[in-house]
Amino acid sequence: MVVSMRRRIKERMAEMLAAWWEGRDSCLFVDVDRISANDMHLFRTRLRRRKIEMMVVKNAVMKMALDRSGRELPEDFLRKSTGVLVGGADPVAVCRAVVEWRKEEGFPAIKGAVLFGEVLDEAGVEKMAKLPSRREMMAVVAGLLVSGLSGFLGLLQTRFARLLACMEEHVKKLEEAES
């Protein structure tokens, strides 16, 4: 059976995309149809500054990659030109970057996202963008730990001061009893 060069290229691209998705918990899908090259360059530059990767792939190749990686997506995600965005360990940062850019520039249209196995629509992505980032959440947790520990230490200090006062009073009573 003869396989065309075009088919081999698509299969290789699908393999690369499946490998790119390997180990990633979240992907955001945007519509990049009818976006000028200049606008796309500016958008990608902003994404790169935030350490977000974007790949634009033909839908047929994306379907092949999904089959290879064992993932499923709604059919709406695979219409028109699709951009797939992935960014490190913080999916909220990816959602926030796209939503902010969209408010400023009016594009791209958000198709949806897959976050930890859950499929989100455009409204879900916008809600995710409003959540605190990973770094902000870590700061909140650290603050809670510090405040809890300082409260605990304050409690221990108060109890220790009371214990010392009781011991001093007991020593005075013993000294009075001896004299």
C-alpha positions, 0 to 999 in steps of 0.5 A: 500500500502506497502512502502519500507524502502528505499523509505521512506528514500529517501522521508525523504532525499528529505524533508530535502533537500527541507527544506535546499533549503528553502529561499536560492536564489542561489545554485552551482552544481558540478560534484563529480564523480570519486573524491577520498575521500581524495580530497573530504575531502580537498575540503570540508575543504576549503569550510567549512573555507569559510562558504560554505555548500556542500551536495552530494545527489543522483539525484533521491532524488534531483529530488524529492526535486526539485518537493517539493520545486517547483524548476526546473533545467536543466537535465544536472545538474542531471547527474552523482554524483552531489554536491550542494553548498550554502554559506550565502548571497554571491553567488559570494563567492561560485563561486569564491571558487570553481573556485579557487579550480578548478584552483589549483586542476583541479576538480570538474567540474562545472555543473552550478548554479541557482542564483536568479532564473537565470540558469547559465552554467559553463562560467556564473559561471566563470564570477560570480567568477570574480565579486567583493564580497558582502563585496567589493561592500559594501566598494565601495558603502561606499566610494562613499557615503563618497566621495559624502558627503565630496564633498558636505561639501566642497561645503557648506564650500566654500559657507559659507566662501563667505557668511561671506566675503560678510557680513564682507564687508557689515559691513565695508560699514555700519561702513563707512556710519555711520562715 
